[in-house]
């Protein structure tokens, strides 16, 4: 399902026009990005959590140039589904 499909389904289910629905979905995604950028996790009860995971520093190799480089410790965004969500999808 694409974002356009999601907007269409939510607009149809709620009776709200597509433009307003798109604006709300965009604002929702922007707020999640802003919160994660500030190191704040986002918890949505019954749905899941948008969290940051820490990746340790590691050494990588560029095999075409036969060089090594250090990839510093960094954070990556991750989604952890709630148990209710996981069970609903699992069936």
N, C-alpha and C positions, 0 to 999 in steps of 0.2 A: 504494500500500500504506500503510495506517495503522499506528500504533504497535500497536494491538490485533492486526492481521493479522501483524505482525512477531513479536509475542510468541507468537502461536499457532503460527506456522511454526517458530520456534526451539524451542519446547516440544515440538512433535511430532518434530522432527529429533533432539533430544538426549535425549528421554525424561524431561526435568526438568519438574516441574509449572509451570503458568502463573504462579502467584504468585511463585515463586522467579525465574523468567525475567523477569517484569516488574520485580522488585526489582533484578536485575542490570542490565537495560537502563536503568532510571532512574538507578542509581548511575553507570553509564558516561556518560550524557548530563550528569549533574550535574558529574562530574569534568572533562569537556571545558569546560563553562561556567566552572568555577572556575579552570582553567588559563588560559583565554583572558582572564579578568578580571584575572589576575596578569601579563598580557603574555607568557605562555608558550605557544608553539605546540605542537600535538599532532601527532606524526608516527606514522602507522600503516603500517608497511612492507607493500607489496602492496595497500593500500587507498587511502590518500591522506593529506592533511594538512589539519588545521583551523588556519588562520592568521588573523592580524589584518592588515587592509590599512588604510593611512592615507589619509584623504580630506583634501584641502587645503581651506583656508578659501575660501568663495565668497559672492557676493552673490546674494540671492534677491529676488524681487518678489512682493508680494501685489497682484494686479491688481484685486481688488475694492475695496481701500482705497487703491490707488495709493501704496503705501509700499514701501520697501526695507528689508531686514534682512540682517545678516551671519550666516552660518552658520559657526561656528568650525571649525577643524581637528578632526577626530575619527577614531576607528578603527571599522571594521566587521568582523565575523567573515566568513570566507570558507572555502570548501572547495576544495581542489585535488586532483583524483583522481590516483592513481599511474598510471604508464604501463600496467601490467598491467590495472588496473581500466578505464582508458580504452579499451584495445584490446578487452577482453571485451565492453564495452557497445557499442562501435562496430560490431561484426559484425552 
